[in-house]
Structures are given as structure tokens and as C-alpha cells.
Amino acid sequence: MKRFLFLSLVLIPCLLTVSCKEKEDDNTTGDPAQLGVVVKDALAVYEVPEHQNVSLSLMVTADPTSAEAYTITLGADPALVNSYNSKNGTDYKMLPTSAYAFSTNSVVLPRYSAKSSACELRLKGEDCDPNLVYLLPVTIDAVQGGTNFQAPEEKAAYIVFKMIASESEGDGSQAHPFIVKDIESFLAINSMLQDDATTYFKMTADLDFKDVAFTYSAVDDPFTAADGETINPWIPINYATADDAVDAAEKRRIVFDGNNHKISNFKAGGSIFGILVGTVQNLTIENADIDCISGNLGGVLVGIGGAGSEENGITDDANIKNVSIKNSKVFNDWKRTGGLMSWLKSGVIENVDVDCVVEGGDQQVGGMFGRISKATLTNCSQSGDVTGATAYSGGIVGIAKDVTFTGCHASGNVTHTTSSYTRAGGLIGQIDGSATIEKCYATGNVKGINHMAGGLIGVIGLDGAIITINECYATGNVTLKTDSGNVAHAGGLLGTISAENAKVTITNCYCTGAIANRRYSGGFVGSIYSKVASLDVSNSFTTSDISGIVVKDKISDDPLVYRHRCGLFIGLADRWDAGTVVKCKGFVAWRSGAWYDDETDPTRKTSEFAFSYVNYDHPDWEVPVDGNYCGNEGTVSQQAKALNWDESVWDLSGNLPKLKNVH
């Protein structure tokens, strides 16, 4: 027995060795292995729900088998789609690359094996039209390890794919936003918002509200029906009034992608969004009409943007990008009114155009915003007239704090209708904090009654502010009708600086609009009306016609006591003291018209102090003309060349200099 076992252990391996050797020898001269791709448990059609995945197991078969071991790389061949359709009478489309993925596209086929290892192919319900059928031909891209094989085309695996549209049409995530495809889904947005989270939305069609009529209640709460009333109110997206509700709303972040679609003929008692913390982008709004029925909803797109408090410094942004508002209007009898938004607490506004007529019955009115703070505006424009009744009216914004404007402009006229605290500017009514304004301009006329107005900026009004204005201009006329006994400050570019210890730097700027005002007026800057730390102006000019200014004003019963309160560069008021430093270099003050003589002193001509106002008691306050030009010889450009202006910034080829980088 032991002898038999020993012989078996010796002989069986030998026989196996001989057998394998013979098999190898037979294969050396045998037919090549026919390689083909197969799908395990294949289906005729793979129906994959939208936003879901289905996994397939792929392998390579060999018939006959080979004595060689192969590493095989799989891939998709779009060229086979047309031949498949011709052969089978189908009209399938090639499956998009975003709708499939290999876990690995490499398999191993061992020696003498009919099947390779498996790899996974994941089909994804993404980026496909649910009305179409798709084809994915999977073939052998490469084979390594030997040469005795063939991979015929007909051995490809043809996977037929159809995406099944999801009934939920998204889950509000970034990858699968809720779809806004019609007015019904738009009106349902409020019910989809998620607390303490970000909810994503995407439009897939234009929305026209011409047949939608929003009605409101006659009771104190316009959104709540009284007994017997039938109302259909528009409740802005994420609307809140009570403090606890506002806190909750500010934690609901919203990302709304208009997807380059349009909302038209939206007529309602408030903005589209009540409180926006998040982003609205890629959207056009046309023919909107907002007649505001509640505070802080006086904007076409947003009531309050951003969250937090200016006082405690805690903010969260509202961002608006690639948005256009066309042929629209807003009326708000409450505080803060803007063509785009009532109040932006913090955020980034980029590539936004607003064509909107704006009328506010109370303070803080602007073509885009009533009020903004901690904000950056880039490449934004406004057209449409702006009318405000009480304080702070501007082409872009009524009042701004801690802002940066780059490449922005306003063309609408700005009108302040009452004698109450006018602060009006072609671009900004009042800056109440530090600001940088670059490559911006305003072309609309500015009108008010009493107080302060400027072609670009009405007032710089916060103590200690640092203001930089570079490569900007204003071309609108500035008019202040002054009631008897009141004062007014008007300037072609800047109305007045009324902030103590403010530092204001103006470089490469100009203004050309006419000034009509009673006193405290300047062709460039109207007045300094406080203990300003510094005003530094360089390489700038004005051609503003101030011949409409009454340059003398009776301030005493003595008929011989008069003061002059105007100048082509600046008209200086009584509150400028020895602590104020005014520097002016390379400035062209262009005199286009005749000036009045000083009737109280025939020996003094206004030409002696046409550049800036001089107080008789403090002649050292006058800004020196040295290093500047005041007159009308030659052209403004010729005088600018003589003052060595930077011609990489200025085009000095015409009579008037033009800024090369401002459009």
C-alpha cells in the first residue's frame, strides 16, 4: 500500500507535466484566441432613473483559449454607433461621457482561460434626454502579453441606455437642483427652502406672468385675507418680518440659477426675493412692476440682501451675477428703494445691468440700491430716472458704506423732490464710510432743493473715512434750488465733504456738466464743510459752466459786506480751518464764460480767485494755482500735456482729454 502511494505521488505530477507540455505545444500552432467583450446578466435595454446609477459587470471571453496571458484594456468606440444603427434599423445616439464611468477599464485573461477577470461599468442618469435612446459600444482598446489573438468588431458589447426622468425633478442639492420649469414650480419655491442649509434651484424655461394677477388684503397685514376676502398675494421668496423669523430666514441660503432664462411681466407688491443670503445668477427680468406694500421689499429682485449687522460686523453675503433688469419700474413709499434691491448688507454684485424707473417716497433711493454696505460692485450699469423725496438719492445707490465700485456707470437723471435734507449724486448720493471708486461715471442730471449735490457723488459724510476716486467722470448738470435762508453745496464731480478727519484722494477724473446753485459751489468740488484731514487732487479737469451761479450773497445788513463762495476747482465754506490740507497738482480749471466782477471792491476781480474761494479774513486758505492751470487758452488737452499727464491713462488727441480705460 505504501509502495502504491509513493508511485502515485511521483507519477501523477510527471503525467501532468507531460500533459501541460503537450497542450502548450498544441496551442503554439493552434488558431488565435477570438476575444470579445460580454456583459454579465445583460439586459436588452438599461433604464436608469435620473440622478441614479446602475452598475454592470464586464469581462472578456476567449474562444479558443490561449497559452498566453493577456492584460486587456476596454474603451468606448463612438464610431460603431452608425454601423449598429444601419445594421439594426435604429436611430440611437452615442451615450454622453458624463453618463458612464469605468471603475477600472483593465481586465486580466489568464492562460488557458475562457473568461477574464471582471470590471465594473457604472451607468449614470445624467445629462441625457429622457425622450431619446442611447448606445454605448464597449470594445477592446489594447492587449498586452502576447500576439496569438483576434478581437473582431462584432464581439463588442452594445449597451442600450434610456434615462427615466425623475418625478421629483431634483432634490435641491448642488448636483441636483430643484427645477423651475413653469409658474407653478416657481410659486412652490418657498415650500422647498431648507432650514440651516443651502437650497439650489435652476430654471429650465422662460416664465411669463402676464396672466397672473396678485391681489392683496385691505387689512393691516396685506398678505392675510379678512373675512369674506379672496386674495392671491405674492409672498416674496424667503419673506420674513418678525425678528425670530428673520433670524431663521437668514440661515436659509439660496442659490438660484436662471440658466440664462427670463422672467417677464412680473407685477407684484414686493420683490421676488424677500431675504437673500446666497446667489442669484444668469437671469433676465423684463417689464417688472413693483408697487411696494411692505418695508424693505422695494426692489425688483431682492428686498434685503445678505445677513448680519453693520454694528456688530457680522455679515453673510448676497451675490448677484450676470443679471439684467429691463424696462421695469419700482415704487416704494417706505424707506430704501432700488431698481435691483432695497438694501444690500454685504455681498458681491458683478455684471448686472438695471434699466428701471425708481421712485421712493422716503429716504435712501437709488437706481440699483437704496442702501449698501460692505459690498463690491464690478461692471454694473443703471439707466432709468431716479426720484427721491427725503435724503440720499443716487444713480446707483442712495447711501453707501465701505464699498468698492469698479467699472460701473449710471445714466438716469436723479431728482430730489423736497427741501428735506438733499443728498444727491449721479452715481452715489452719500458715502458714509470708506470707499474706492474706480473707472466709473455718471451722465444723468442731478436736481435737488437745498443742501448738497454732485455730478458723481453728493456727499462724503462719515468722520475718518478714507475715499479714493480714480479714473472717473461726470457729465450731467447739477442744479440746487435754494429756499431763502438755506445753504446749498454743489459740485460738478463731488458736492461736499462734510466728514471730519476724512482723507479724500481724487486722481485722473473730470466733470463737464453745468452748475446752477445759490452758493458754496465749485466746478469740481462744491465745498469742504468740516475739519477734513486732507483733499488731494491730481491730473484732473473741469469744464463745468458755473456762470449760472450767483457768486455773491448778502450775509449782512451792511450792503458792502459780501463773500464769494465759488471757484472752478472748489468753492470753500466757512468750516474749513487750518487743520485741513488741500493739495492740487496738474489740474485744469477751464473757464468757458465771463464772470461777475466784485461790486463791493472794483479793484478785486473774480478772475483772481476763480480757481478757489478765498475768505477775506483768511487769504491763506485759497488753493494756489501754481502747478495747475486756470483759463481758456488753447485746449484742455494742450494744457494737460503741458502739465505732464500720463498718456497711458489719457487720450489727449482731441480738444478734451478722454480716459482710455473707462467705457
C-alpha positions, 0 to 999 in steps of 0.5 A: 500500500505504501509502495502504491502511494509513493508511485502515485505521488511521483507519477501523477505530477510527471503525467501532468507535466507531460500533459501541460507540455503537450497542450502548450505545444498544441496551442503554439500552432493552434488558431488565435484566441477570438476575444470579445467583450460580454456583459454579465446578466445583460439586459436588452435595454438599461433604464436608469432613473435620473440622478441614479446609477446602475452598475454592470459587470464586464469581462472578456471571453476567449474562444479558443483559449490561449497559452498566453496571458493577456492584460486587456484594456476596454474603451468606448468606440463612438464610431460603431454607433452608425454601423449598429444603427444601419445594421439594426434599423435604429436611430440611437445616439452615442451615450454622453461621457458624463453618463458612464464611468469605468471603475477600472477599464483593465481586465486580466485573461489568464492562460488557458482561460475562457473568461477574464477577470471582471470590471465594473461599468457604472451607468449614470442618469445624467445629462441625457434626454429622457425622450431619446435612446442611447448606445454605448459600444464597449470594445477592446482598446489594447492587449498586452502579453502576447500576439496569438489573438483576434478581437473582431468588431462584432464581439463588442458589447452594445449597451442600450441606455434610456434615462427615466426622468425623475418625478421629483425633478431634483432634490435641491442639492448642488448636483441636483437642483430643484427645477423651475420649469413653469409658474407653478414650480416657481410659486412652490419655491418657498415650500422647498427652502431648507432650514440651516442649509443651502437650497439650489434651484435652476430654471429650465424655461422662460416664465411669463406672468402676464396672466397672473394677477396678485391681489392683496388684503385691505387689512393691516397685514396685506398678505392675510385675507379678512373675512369674506376676502379672496386674495392671491398675494405674492409672498416674496421668496424667503419673506420674513418680518418678525425678528425670530423669523428673520433670524431663521430666514437668514440661515436659509441660503439660496442659490438660484440659477436662471440658466440664462432664462427670463422672467417677464411681466412680473407685477407684484407688491414686493420683490421676488426675493424677500431675504437673500443670503446666497446667489442669484445668477444668469437671469433676465427680468423684463417689464417688472412692476413693483408697487411696494406694500411692505418695508424693505421689499422695494426692489425688483429682485431682492428686498434685503440682501445678505445677513448680519449687522453693520454694528456688530460686523457680522455679515453673510453675503448676497451675490448677484451675477450676470443679471439684467433688469429691463424696462421695469419700474419700482415704487416704494413709499417706505424707506430704501428703494432700488431698481435691483434691491432695497438694501444690500448688507454685504455681498458681491454684485458683478455684471448686472445691468438695471434699466428701471424707473425708481421712485421712493417716497422716503429716504435712501433711493437709488437706481440699483440700491437704496442702501449698501454696505460692505459690498463690491460692485464690478461692471454694473450699469443703471439707466432709468430716472431716479426720484427721491423725496427725503435724503440720499438719492443716487444713480446707483445707490442712495447711501453707501458704506465701505464699498468698492465700485469698479467699472460701473456707470449710471445714466438716469437723471436723479431728482430730489423732490423736497427741501428735506435734507438733499443728498444727491449724486449721479452715481452715489448720493452719500458715502458714509464710510470708506470707499474706492471708486474706480473707472466709473461715471455718471451722465444723468442730471442731478436736481435737488432743493437745498443742501448738497449735490454732485455730478458723481457723488453728493456727499462724503459724510462719515468722520475718518473715512478714507475715499479714493476716486480714480479714473472717473467722470461726470457729465450731467448738470447739477442744479440746487434750488435754494429756499431763502435762508438755506445753504446749498453745496454743489459740485460738478464731480463731488458736492461736499465733504462734510466728514471730519478727519476724512482723507479724500484722494481724487486722481485722473477724473473730470466733470463737464456738466453745468452748475446752477446753485445759490452758493458754496459751489465749485466746478469740481468740488462744491465745498469742504464743510468740516475739519477734513484731514486732507483733499488731494487732487491730481491730473484732473479737469473741469469744464463745468459752466458755473456762470449760472451761479450767483457768486455773491450773497448778502450775509449782512445788513451792511450792503458792502459786506459780501463773500464769494463762495465759488471757484472752478476747482472748489468753492470753500465754506466757512468750516474749513480751518487750518487743520485741513490740507488741500493739495492740487497738482496738474489740474485744469480749471477751464473757464468757458464764460465771463464772470461777475466782477466784485461790486463791493471792491472794483479793484478785486476781480473774480478772475483772481480767485476763480480757481478757489474761494478765498475768505477775506479774513483768511487769504491763506486758505485759497488753493494756489494755482501754481502747478495747475492751470486756470483759463481758456487758452488753447485746449484742455488737452494742450494744457494737460500735456503741458502739465505732464499727464500720463498718456497711458491713462489719457487720450489727449488727441482731441480738444478734451482729454478722454480716459482710455480705460473707462467705457 
